[in-house]
Amino acid sequence: MDDLDREIEYALRMRPLLKKNALYSDETEMFQKPMEPQPGDLVTIRFRTARNNADAVYLHHGDARMRMHFQECRDGFDFFSIQIKIRDEIFSYYFEIVAGNNTCFYCKLGVQREAPSDYLFRIIPGFHTPDWAKGCVMYQIYPDRFRNGDASNDVLTDEYSYINEHVQKIEDWNQPPADMDVRNFYGGDLQGIIDKLDYLEKLGVEAIYLNPVFVSASNHKYDTQDYDYVDPHLGKIVRQSGDLLAPGDHDNTHAGLYISRVTDHENLEAGNQLFARLIAEAHARNIRVIIDGVFNHCGSFNKWMDRERIYEGRPGFEPGAYISEDSPYHDYFDFQRGSVWPYNSHYDGWWGHDTLPKLNYEDSIRLQEDILRIAGKWVSPPFSADGWRLDVAADLGHSSEFNHQFWKKFRQKVKEANPDAIILAEHYGDAGSWLKGDEWDTVMNYDAFMEPVSWFLTGMEKHSDSYREDLLGNADSFEDAMRYHMASFTMPSLLVAMNELDNHDHSRFLTRTNHKVGRVQNLGTRAAEEDIDISVLRTAVVIQMTWPGAPTVYYGDEAGVCGFTDPDNRRTYPWGRENEELIRFYQGIIAVHRNHTALRTGSLKLLYKDYNVLAYGRFNEEEQIIVLVNNRQEDYYMEVVVWPAGLNRYAHKDCLTRIFRCDRDGCSGDTEEVPVEAGVLKTTIPASGALVFAHKSENPDDVAIYDLKRKAHR
């Protein structure tokens, strides 16, 4: 009997080859609970292996090596866990897995041969991003180009002069933007957005991100004139007087009509009331509203500077810093020593642009207080906006040290006013130093979404400035870019990251599908619409709606709008000329995203890759989603191992439900059951298409297996 016992014990302790595909952990709720702990909380950290495949799993934190306990066997996987009491500081960790004589390590980059020093998992005590924003479907609107709902507030031709030319009202809504478009106005406004809230609700939008809406002389409004008021040309004009500029006159002190429109407090207050109404009506439809804050610089029209002398001598306005050396706003800007007043134009402009005076925070406590007041004002009643998008946020101030100090104060002010508001920043490159829980919540996700998707599906740089055939369809490059750049986020930031295919600063994704390198100035407007491939756009949107983060649609993409990089990407929404079939596709895939929690907050596992082909899974404890993408021009037969995405490879009979399909001819939400044998899915992905499958977890009776393991561990 002793020999038999030894043989049984040996058999129980035997380990096959370590199944590295099964090894998994991340910072989602499935593997780190709670995901967003407070200091002093007890956090359960879990690690997954294949069933009966590992002798021990250790968690490493600093110099500590802590053995994790076997917790459960579920769906053909073993889960090990440990409880850690979190203190005030960031808690970083990685895993060590032991199977017989084999040892490997696991960090955010996956399985490693050596103990990692970078890309560790991290818990930031007290860092919480808004739950509503996790996986939220956002919709970006460039207000002047979305819809004209009130013709009475339109900017008029010759109303004022901007950059040495008169502004123009574009009479033809469908006219493409001119090369120098900044002073051309199409008449889109807040009322137009209100009028189309039902459309956005039907599309499936959960949050609107608005490009700037505050008083400004340009159509893009990244040169703020007055942070306290909505531009009357977007809001309401209830009182006006004065004349247009005469031909050839560029002196804006003569722009009487403009001056009355943007300085009359009745107009300004009416615009603010309309903005409050827009947000209230959006909220009534469960749609959030995020506003754009441009705090690194303002505009030369700004009342604090008043280079155009719009406010000079007007009741209720202090002299601008351009007007008088004694202006209360003098230290808001950095003037050269020895320069003289009145009308001093020797100030620091952002990137040398005198139309964009850089704000001089370090030398002005009052400026800091003013901007912080504004930060709290717009997320508080009666407006109650749901957050800020921060323009060129890393540029604010004159030093990195001050930049971080200011954003800490900004976060405190915003979160005190509205704890559920989001703070997301425009940033290129690693934003890790701002995402430690006390500054930004997240960023516009260029590195870990827009760029890898664009290169993989189109081979095009995001401005259409270059074409890389070596990156088109390069699944290895896609995986590496995603893996490394996503690793710089903690999960609370990643799940709310703004995942865009394009926006107001880059060429439209649909235009990138034609592989034309260049800009509208040298290629022309029509070239942006030639040789496009809508099926590639659909494939990109499937990835967008199934990848971790907040999928963000740039207005008009769903209607088939094309365009090279700005200003051509700022074409008007084509009301009455929409691609209705494409809109129905967006409605369908957005519904898929919204109906599955695994697509909002679940884990991600890459399952298969080939040239122009990807398969990956999103999963939590309740469900698994399998996504197959084929960017080739022919059908692709695939046998993909899907069990690493949480399916039970030991189930004798199992199946996935296909819930979405798209190909060259369109899309379908019709369901179909597809068998899975031993955790392997065998199917054909249509050419230029994608398939999405869903699976609900069943917890089989693993008691006998658990008992065997428990005996073995004795």
C-alpha positions in Angstrom: 0.0 0.0 0.0 2.9 2.4 0.7 4.2 1.9 -2.9 0.6 2.5 -4.2 0.3 5.7 -2.1 3.6 6.9 -3.4 2.6 6.3 -7.0 -0.7 8.1 -6.5 1.0 11.0 -4.8 3.6 11.1 -7.6 0.8 11.1 -10.2 -1.0 13.9 -8.4 2.1 16.0 -8.2 3.1 15.5 -11.8 2.9 18.6 -13.9 2.8 18.7 -17.7 4.5 21.4 -19.7 3.6 24.7 -18.2 0.8 26.2 -20.3 1.9 29.8 -20.6 -1.2 30.7 -22.5 -3.2 30.1 -19.4 -1.1 32.3 -17.1 -3.0 35.6 -16.6 -3.6 38.4 -14.2 -4.3 42.1 -14.6 -5.8 45.0 -12.6 -9.5 44.5 -13.5 -12.0 43.6 -10.8 -11.7 39.9 -11.7 -8.0 39.8 -10.6 -7.8 42.8 -8.2 -10.7 43.5 -5.9 -11.5 46.2 -5.1 -10.0 47.6 -8.3 -9.8 51.1 -6.9 -9.1 50.7 -3.1 -8.7 53.4 -0.5 -5.7 53.5 1.8 -6.2 50.9 4.5 -8.4 48.6 2.4 -7.7 44.9 2.1 -7.2 44.0 -1.5 -7.5 40.5 -2.9 -5.1 39.9 -5.8 -5.6 36.8 -8.0 -3.5 34.9 -10.5 -4.8 32.3 -13.0 -3.0 29.1 -14.3 -4.2 26.1 -16.2 -5.8 23.4 -14.1 -3.3 21.3 -12.1 -0.5 23.1 -13.9 1.5 25.0 -11.3 3.1 24.0 -8.0 3.1 27.5 -6.5 2.6 31.1 -7.4 4.3 33.9 -5.5 3.6 37.6 -5.5 6.6 39.9 -5.4 6.4 43.4 -3.9 9.8 45.1 -3.4 12.0 42.6 -1.5 9.0 40.6 -0.3 8.1 37.2 -1.9 4.7 36.0 -0.7 3.2 32.7 -1.5 -0.3 32.9 -2.9 -3.0 30.4 -1.8 -4.9 28.1 -4.0 -8.4 29.6 -4.1 -10.6 27.7 -6.5 -10.7 25.7 -9.7 -13.1 27.2 -12.2 -13.8 26.7 -15.9 -10.6 24.6 -16.3 -8.4 27.1 -14.5 -6.8 27.3 -11.1 -7.0 30.6 -9.3 -4.4 31.6 -6.7 -5.0 34.5 -4.4 -3.5 36.7 -1.6 -4.9 39.5 0.5 -2.8 42.7 0.8 -3.5 45.6 3.1 -2.9 48.8 1.0 -1.3 51.8 2.6 -0.9 55.3 1.3 1.9 54.6 -1.2 1.6 53.0 -4.7 1.8 49.2 -4.4 3.7 47.6 -7.3 3.9 43.9 -7.8 4.6 41.0 -10.2 4.2 37.2 -10.1 6.5 34.2 -10.0 5.1 30.9 -11.2 6.8 27.6 -10.3 6.0 24.2 -12.0 8.5 21.5 -11.2 11.9 22.7 -12.2 10.4 25.4 -14.3 10.1 29.0 -13.1 8.8 32.0 -15.0 7.6 35.5 -14.1 4.6 37.6 -15.0 4.1 41.3 -15.3 2.1 43.7 -17.5 4.0 42.5 -20.6 3.0 38.9 -19.9 5.3 35.9 -19.3 9.0 36.8 -18.6 12.0 34.6 -18.2 13.6 36.9 -15.7 12.2 38.9 -12.8 11.0 42.2 -14.2 12.0 45.6 -12.9 9.6 47.6 -15.1 6.0 47.2 -16.3 4.8 46.0 -12.9 1.2 45.9 -11.9 0.3 48.9 -9.7 -2.4 49.8 -7.2 -2.8 53.6 -6.6 -4.6 53.9 -3.3 -7.4 56.5 -3.4 -7.4 56.8 -7.2 -10.8 56.5 -8.7 -12.0 57.3 -12.2 -15.8 57.9 -12.8 -17.6 54.6 -13.2 -19.9 56.1 -15.9 -16.8 56.8 -18.0 -15.4 53.3 -17.9 -16.0 51.9 -21.4 -18.3 54.9 -22.1 -19.3 55.5 -25.8 -18.3 59.1 -26.5 -19.1 61.4 -29.4 -16.9 64.4 -30.3 -18.6 67.5 -31.7 -16.9 70.4 -33.4 -19.7 72.9 -32.8 -19.5 75.1 -35.8 -19.7 72.1 -38.2 -22.4 69.9 -36.6 -25.7 71.6 -37.1 -27.0 75.2 -37.5 -30.0 75.4 -35.1 -30.3 79.1 -34.9 -29.5 81.3 -37.9 -29.9 84.5 -35.9 -26.6 84.0 -34.1 -24.4 83.3 -37.2 -21.1 85.1 -37.6 -21.6 87.5 -40.5 -19.2 88.2 -43.3 -17.1 91.3 -42.4 -18.3 91.2 -38.7 -14.7 91.5 -37.6 -11.1 90.9 -38.7 -9.1 87.8 -37.7 -5.4 87.4 -38.6 -5.6 90.3 -41.0 -8.6 89.2 -43.0 -12.3 89.6 -42.5 -14.3 86.6 -41.2 -16.7 85.0 -43.6 -20.1 83.3 -43.3 -20.2 80.2 -45.5 -23.6 80.1 -47.1 -23.3 76.6 -48.5 -23.4 74.1 -45.6 -21.9 71.4 -47.9 -18.9 73.5 -49.1 -15.6 71.9 -48.1 -13.3 73.9 -45.8 -10.9 76.2 -47.4 -7.1 75.9 -46.9 -7.1 78.8 -44.5 -10.3 77.9 -42.7 -9.9 79.4 -39.3 -12.0 82.5 -40.0 -14.8 80.8 -42.0 -18.0 80.0 -40.1 -20.7 77.6 -41.1 -23.2 78.5 -38.3 -23.2 75.3 -36.2 -24.3 76.1 -32.6 -25.6 74.7 -29.3 -29.2 74.8 -30.5 -28.2 72.5 -33.4 -26.8 70.0 -30.9 -30.0 70.2 -28.8 -32.0 69.5 -31.9 -30.1 66.3 -32.6 -29.9 64.9 -29.1 -32.5 62.3 -30.0 -30.3 61.2 -32.9 -27.3 60.8 -30.7 -29.4 58.9 -28.2 -30.6 56.5 -30.9 -27.0 56.1 -32.1 -26.1 54.9 -28.7 -24.0 57.8 -27.5 -23.4 58.0 -23.7 -21.2 61.2 -23.6 -20.6 64.2 -25.8 -17.1 65.7 -25.9 -17.4 69.3 -27.2 -14.6 71.2 -28.7 -14.3 74.6 -27.1 -17.6 76.6 -26.7 -16.3 79.7 -24.9 -16.1 83.2 -26.5 -13.5 83.1 -29.2 -12.7 84.8 -32.5 -11.9 81.6 -34.4 -14.1 78.7 -35.5 -12.0 76.2 -33.6 -12.1 78.4 -30.4 -8.7 77.2 -29.1 -7.9 80.9 -28.6 -10.2 81.7 -25.7 -11.5 85.3 -25.4 -13.6 84.9 -22.2 -13.5 81.7 -20.1 -16.7 82.7 -18.2 -19.1 82.8 -21.1 -20.3 80.7 -24.0 -19.7 82.4 -27.3 -23.0 84.2 -28.3 -22.4 82.9 -31.9 -22.9 79.4 -30.4 -25.4 80.5 -27.9 -27.9 83.3 -28.0 -27.9 86.9 -29.3 -30.7 88.8 -27.7 -29.3 92.3 -28.2 -27.0 93.8 -30.7 -26.0 97.1 -32.3 -23.3 98.6 -34.4 -21.9 98.1 -37.9 -19.9 95.5 -39.9 -16.3 96.4 -40.8 -15.9 98.4 -44.0 -14.0 96.7 -46.9 -10.3 96.9 -46.3 -10.7 98.0 -42.6 -9.0 95.6 -40.2 -9.3 97.8 -37.1 -11.5 95.8 -34.7 -12.3 98.9 -32.7 -14.6 99.7 -35.6 -16.3 96.2 -35.5 -19.3 97.6 -33.6 -21.6 94.7 -34.3 -19.1 92.2 -33.0 -18.2 94.2 -29.9 -21.9 94.5 -29.0 -22.5 90.8 -29.6 -19.6 89.5 -27.4 -19.5 92.0 -24.6 -23.2 92.6 -23.9 -24.0 90.7 -20.7 -27.5 89.9 -21.8 -26.1 87.9 -24.7 -23.4 86.3 -22.5 -25.9 85.2 -19.9 -28.4 84.0 -22.5 -25.7 81.8 -24.0 -24.8 80.4 -20.6 -28.4 79.6 -19.9 -28.7 77.8 -23.2 -25.6 75.8 -22.4 -27.1 74.8 -19.1 -30.2 73.7 -21.0 -28.1 71.6 -23.4 -26.5 69.8 -20.5 -29.8 69.3 -18.7 -31.4 67.9 -21.8 -28.4 65.6 -22.5 -28.6 64.4 -18.9 -32.3 63.6 -19.2 -31.2 61.2 -22.0 -28.4 59.7 -19.8 -25.8 61.5 -22.0 -22.9 63.2 -20.2 -21.2 66.3 -21.5 -17.4 66.9 -21.4 -16.1 70.4 -22.2 -12.7 71.5 -23.6 -10.4 73.6 -21.5 -7.6 75.6 -23.1 -5.5 76.8 -20.2 -2.0 76.8 -21.5 -2.7 79.9 -23.6 -5.5 82.1 -24.5 -6.3 84.3 -27.6 -5.1 87.8 -28.4 -8.8 88.8 -28.3 -8.9 87.7 -24.7 -10.3 90.3 -22.3 -7.2 89.8 -20.1 -5.0 90.8 -23.0 -7.3 92.8 -25.3 -4.9 93.2 -28.1 -7.8 93.9 -30.5 -9.1 96.6 -28.0 -12.6 95.0 -28.0 -13.0 95.7 -24.3 -11.1 98.9 -24.0 -13.1 101.6 -22.1 -16.2 99.5 -21.9 -18.2 99.5 -18.6 -17.7 96.3 -16.5 -14.3 95.4 -18.0 -10.8 96.2 -16.6 -8.1 97.4 -18.9 -6.3 94.5 -20.7 -2.6 93.9 -20.3 -1.9 95.0 -23.9 -3.7 98.3 -23.1 -2.1 99.4 -19.9 1.0 98.5 -17.8 -1.3 99.0 -14.8 -3.8 96.4 -15.9 -4.8 94.0 -13.2 -3.9 91.2 -15.7 -0.4 92.5 -16.3 1.3 89.5 -14.7 -1.0 87.0 -16.5 1.4 87.4 -19.4 5.2 87.5 -19.8 6.2 90.8 -21.4 9.7 91.5 -22.5 11.7 93.8 -20.3 11.9 97.4 -21.5 8.8 97.2 -23.6 6.5 100.1 -23.3 2.7 100.9 -23.1 0.1 101.6 -24.2 -0.5 98.8 -26.7 2.5 96.6 -25.9 2.8 93.7 -28.3 6.0 92.3 -26.9 4.7 89.3 -25.0 5.4 85.6 -25.0 3.2 83.7 -27.5 2.8 79.9 -27.5 5.2 78.6 -30.1 5.8 82.2 -31.1 2.2 82.9 -32.2 1.1 86.4 -31.1 -2.5 85.3 -31.5 -2.0 82.8 -28.8 -0.5 84.6 -25.7 0.9 82.0 -23.3 -0.4 82.3 -19.8 2.2 83.1 -17.2 1.1 81.1 -14.2 4.3 81.1 -12.2 4.2 84.9 -11.8 0.5 85.3 -11.0 -1.3 83.8 -8.1 -4.4 85.6 -9.3 -4.2 83.9 -12.7 -4.0 80.5 -11.0 -7.0 81.4 -8.8 -9.0 82.6 -11.8 -8.4 79.4 -13.8 -9.1 77.2 -10.8 -12.4 79.1 -10.3 -13.3 78.5 -13.9 -12.4 74.8 -13.5 -14.9 74.5 -10.7 -17.6 76.8 -12.2 -18.4 74.8 -15.3 -18.7 71.4 -13.5 -21.0 72.9 -10.8 -24.7 73.9 -11.0 -26.3 75.3 -12.9 -24.1 73.9 -15.7 -22.9 70.6 -14.1 -20.7 69.6 -17.0 -19.3 66.1 -16.5 -15.6 66.8 -17.0 -12.8 68.6 -18.8 -10.7 67.7 -21.7 -7.4 69.6 -21.3 -5.7 71.0 -24.4 -1.9 70.6 -24.7 -2.0 69.9 -21.0 1.7 69.1 -20.6 2.7 72.5 -21.9 1.0 74.5 -19.2 3.5 76.6 -17.2 7.2 77.1 -17.7 8.5 74.0 -15.9 7.6 70.4 -15.3 7.6 71.0 -11.6 5.0 73.7 -11.8 2.9 71.9 -14.3 2.5 68.9 -11.9 1.8 71.3 -9.0 -1.0 73.1 -10.9 -2.7 70.0 -12.2 -2.8 68.6 -8.6 -4.6 71.8 -7.6 -6.9 71.6 -10.7 -7.9 68.0 -9.8 -8.7 68.9 -6.2 -10.8 71.8 -7.3 -12.8 69.9 -10.0 -13.3 66.8 -7.8 -14.5 68.9 -4.9 -17.0 70.6 -7.1 -18.1 67.4 -8.9 -16.6 64.1 -7.7 -18.0 62.3 -10.7 -16.3 64.6 -13.3 -13.6 63.2 -15.5 -10.3 64.9 -16.2 -8.7 63.8 -19.5 -5.8 65.4 -21.2 -4.5 65.7 -24.7 -1.1 64.2 -24.6 1.3 62.4 -26.9 3.8 59.9 -25.4 4.0 58.4 -22.0 1.7 60.2 -19.6 2.6 58.1 -16.6 3.9 60.9 -14.5 0.5 62.6 -14.7 -1.6 59.4 -14.1 -0.6 58.7 -10.5 -4.0 59.4 -9.1 -3.6 63.1 -8.1 -3.6 64.9 -11.5 -5.3 63.6 -14.7 -7.7 60.7 -14.9 -6.6 59.7 -18.4 -5.6 60.9 -21.8 -6.7 60.9 -25.5 -5.3 57.5 -26.3 -3.0 58.0 -29.3 -0.1 55.7 -28.4 -2.2 52.7 -27.2 -5.0 52.9 -29.7 -5.3 55.4 -32.5 -1.8 54.9 -33.9 -1.5 51.1 -33.7 -5.0 50.6 -35.2 -4.2 53.0 -38.0 -0.9 51.4 -38.9 -2.3 47.9 -38.7 -5.4 48.5 -40.8 -4.3 51.2 -43.2 -0.5 51.5 -43.0 -1.1 55.2 -42.7 0.2 57.8 -40.2 -2.6 59.5 -38.4 -2.1 62.8 -40.4 -1.9 60.9 -43.7 1.7 62.2 -43.8 3.2 58.8 -44.6 2.4 55.3 -45.7 4.3 52.3 -44.2 3.7 49.0 -46.2 5.8 47.2 -43.6 3.3 48.1 -40.9 0.1 47.4 -42.9 -1.2 44.2 -41.5 1.8 43.7 -39.2 0.2 41.9 -36.3 3.5 41.6 -34.4 4.0 45.4 -34.5 0.4 45.9 -33.5 0.7 43.6 -30.5 4.0 45.1 -29.4 2.7 48.7 -29.6 -0.4 47.9 -27.7 1.3 45.8 -25.1 4.0 48.3 -24.2 1.9 51.5 -24.4 -1.1 50.0 -22.5 1.3 48.9 -19.8 1.9 52.5 -18.9 -1.7 52.9 -17.7 -3.2 51.6 -14.5 -6.6 50.0 -15.1 -8.7 53.0 -13.8 -7.0 55.2 -16.4 -7.1 52.6 -19.2 -10.8 51.9 -19.0 -11.6 55.6 -19.4 -9.0 56.4 -22.0 -10.4 58.2 -25.1 -10.1 55.6 -27.9 -10.4 57.6 -31.2 -9.8 56.6 -34.8 -9.6 60.3 -35.7 -10.5 63.8 -34.5 -10.2 67.5 -35.3 -6.4 67.3 -35.4 -5.9 64.3 -37.7 -7.1 63.0 -41.1 -10.4 61.1 -41.1 -9.9 57.4 -40.7 -12.0 56.7 -43.8 -9.7 58.8 -45.9 -6.7 56.9 -44.6 -8.1 53.8 -46.2 -7.2 55.1 -49.6 -3.5 55.2 -48.8 -3.0 58.7 -50.3 -0.1 60.5 -48.6 -0.5 64.2 -48.3 -2.8 67.0 -47.2 -5.6 68.9 -48.8 -3.3 71.8 -49.9 -1.4 69.5 -52.3 -4.0 66.8 -53.1 -7.3 68.7 -53.1 -10.6 68.0 -51.4 -11.9 65.4 -53.8 -8.8 63.1 -53.3 -9.9 62.5 -49.7 -13.0 60.7 -50.9 -11.4 58.7 -53.7 -10.6 55.0 -53.5 -11.8 54.8 -49.9 -12.7 51.4 -48.4 -15.7 51.5 -46.0 -15.1 47.9 -45.0 -11.8 48.8 -43.5 -13.5 51.6 -41.5 -16.1 49.0 -40.2 -13.3 46.7 -39.2 -11.6 49.5 -37.3 -14.8 50.4 -35.5 -15.3 46.8 -34.4 -11.9 47.0 -32.8 -12.8 50.4 -31.3 -15.9 49.0 -29.7 -14.3 45.9 -28.3 -11.0 47.2 -27.1 -10.4 48.4 -23.5 -11.2 52.1 -23.1 -13.9 54.6 -24.0 -14.6 54.4 -27.8 -15.0 57.9 -29.1 -16.7 58.7 -32.5 -15.7 61.9 -34.3 -18.9 63.5 -35.5 -19.8 62.5 -39.0 -17.6 59.4 -39.2 -20.8 57.3 -38.8 -22.2 59.2 -41.8 -19.2 58.6 -44.1 -17.5 61.9 -43.8 -14.0 62.1 -45.3 -11.2 64.6 -45.0 -7.4 65.0 -44.8 -5.9 66.5 -41.7 -7.1 69.9 -40.5 -8.8 71.9 -41.7 -10.2 69.3 -44.1 -11.2 67.0 -41.3 -13.6 69.7 -40.0 -16.2 69.3 -42.7 -19.8 69.7 -41.8 -22.1 66.9 -40.8 -23.9 65.9 -44.1 -27.5 66.2 -42.9 -29.8 64.7 -45.6 -26.8 63.1 -47.4 -25.7 60.6 -44.7 -24.6 57.0 -45.4 -27.6 55.5 -43.7 -26.2 51.9 -44.0 -23.1 53.0 -42.2 -25.1 54.7 -39.5 -27.0 51.4 -38.9 -23.7 49.6 -38.6 -22.6 52.1 -35.9 -25.8 51.6 -34.1 -25.4 47.8 -34.2 -21.8 47.6 -33.0 -22.4 50.3 -30.3 -25.3 48.3 -29.0 -22.9 45.2 -28.8 -20.5 47.3 -26.8 -23.1 48.7 -24.4 -24.8 45.3 -23.9 -21.7 43.4 -22.6 -20.0 44.4 -19.4 -16.9 42.4 -20.5 -16.4 45.0 -23.3 -16.6 47.9 -20.8 -14.5 46.6 -17.9 -13.2 43.2 -18.8 -9.8 41.7 -19.3 -8.0 41.5 -22.6 -6.2 38.5 -24.1 -4.7 38.3 -27.6 -5.4 34.8 -28.9 -4.1 34.7 -32.5 -2.3 36.8 -35.0 -1.3 36.6 -38.6 -0.7 39.0 -41.5 -3.8 41.2 -41.5 -5.6 38.9 -39.0 -6.2 39.3 -35.3 -8.2 37.4 -32.7 -8.6 38.5 -29.1 -10.9 38.0 -26.2 -12.5 40.3 -23.6 -13.7 38.5 -20.5 -14.8 38.7 -16.9 -16.2 36.1 -14.5 -19.6 36.2 -16.1 -19.0 36.3 -19.9 -16.4 36.0 -22.6 -16.3 37.9 -25.9 -14.2 36.7 -28.8 -13.4 39.1 -31.6 -12.0 38.0 -35.0 -10.6 40.5 -37.5 -9.7 39.9 -41.1 -8.3 42.8 -43.1 -7.4 40.6 -46.1 -9.1 40.7 -49.4 -10.0 37.1 -49.2 -11.8 34.9 -46.6 -9.6 33.5 -43.9 -10.2 30.1 -42.3 -9.1 30.0 -38.7 -8.7 27.5 -35.9 -8.2 29.7 -32.9 -7.5 28.5 -29.4 -10.1 30.5 -27.4 -9.9 28.9 -24.0 -7.2 31.4 -22.7 -10.0 34.0 -22.8 -11.8 32.2 -20.0 -13.7 29.4 -21.8 -13.5 25.9 -20.3 -11.3 23.7 -22.6 -12.5 20.6 -20.7 -16.2 21.1 -21.5 -17.3 18.2 -23.8 -19.9 20.4 -25.5 -19.7 24.1 -25.7 -20.5 26.8 -28.2 -20.1 30.4 -28.9 -23.0 32.7 -30.0 -22.0 34.9 -33.0 -23.6 38.3 -32.1 -22.2 40.5 -34.9 -20.8 40.1 -38.3 -19.5 42.6 -40.9 -17.9 42.2 -44.3 -17.6 44.0 -47.6 -21.4 44.0 -48.1 -22.4 45.3 -44.7 -23.2 44.0 -41.3 -25.6 41.8 -39.4 -26.6 41.3 -35.8 -28.3 38.0 -36.5 -27.1 35.4 -34.0 -25.7 31.9 -34.8 -24.4 29.2 -32.5 -20.9 28.0 -33.4 -19.4 24.9 -31.7 -16.2 25.0 -29.8 -14.3 21.8 -29.4 -11.7 21.4 -26.6 -11.5 25.2 -26.4 -10.8 25.6 -30.1 -13.0 27.7 -32.4 -13.0 26.7 -36.1 -14.5 29.3 -38.4 -14.0 31.4 -41.5 -13.8 35.2 -41.2 -15.1 36.9 -44.3 -12.8 39.1 -46.4 -12.5 42.6 -45.1 -14.6 41.7 -42.2 -15.0 40.9 -38.5 -16.9 38.5 -36.3 -17.9 39.0 -32.6 -18.9 36.0 -30.4 -20.3 35.9 -26.9 -20.2 33.2 -24.3 -21.7 33.0 -20.8 -19.7 31.3 -18.0 -21.0 28.2 -16.4 -19.3 27.1 -13.2 -19.0 23.3 -13.4 -18.7 21.1 -10.4 -15.0 21.1 -9.7 -15.2 19.7 -6.2 -13.5 16.4 -7.0 -10.7 18.2 -8.7 -10.3 20.5 -5.8 -10.2 17.6 -3.3 -7.4 15.9 -5.4 -5.4 19.1 -5.4 -5.9 19.7 -1.7 -4.6 16.1 -1.0 -1.6 16.7 -3.3 -0.7 20.0 -1.5 -0.6 18.1 1.8 
